[in-house]
Amino acid sequence: MKGHDIARLAGRRTALRYLALGTMASLVAACTGNKTEAGSPKKQALKAFAVGEWDYQSSAGHQGVLTITTDGRWSTTQWQLAGQWELDGTHLRVRSYDDDDPFVVPDMTQSIEDGFTGQYKLNGGWSSDIGRTAQATYKNSQLTLHFPTYDDGGKGNGLTVTCTRRT
């Protein structure tokens, strides 16, 4: 069974929204990196920190490994989906190759250090499925995203996604 068959079985938007969450988590955390590559300081930090493999899991039971490459590509072991990410000024766009509507974080922070907590607006893509805001917390090399308006079947807990860099 191929990745797109699994996504169709699980529901394409369901598959893509969890994938976007893991991607967004890693890229939001990327603002902690160093500034040694060419380009804007924010883009340099994004690449320096985000590139690599990340374990992610959600409170809805989804988990996998997210791989982010220096050329702006990402892929995951869950549902075998992939796409592109880009930072244009302060707008972070995460797109799946299977979807034309990018998931956008319109205001990336300048930096995230250990103990950081921030609130982010979300637009487009899967934001209609997970909510229009995310609470990000970065502590002890672990990024946690909480989506308070995610419909968790009436339990009122929202959705939490945790990303940890693989060693």
Secondary structure as UniProt FT lines:
FT   HELIX           3..10
FT   HELIX           12..29
FT   HELIX           30..32
FT   HELIX           41..50
FT   STRAND          52..58
FT   TURN            59..60
FT   STRAND          63..68
FT   TURN            70..71
FT   STRAND          73..76
FT   TURN            79..80
FT   STRAND          82..88
FT   TURN            89..90
FT   STRAND          91..96
FT   TURN            97..98
FT   STRAND          103..105
FT   TURN            114..115
FT   STRAND          116..121
FT   TURN            125..126
FT   HELIX           127..130
FT   STRAND          133..139
FT   TURN            140..141
FT   STRAND          142..147
FT   TURN            148..149
FT   TURN            153..154
FT   STRAND          159..165
//
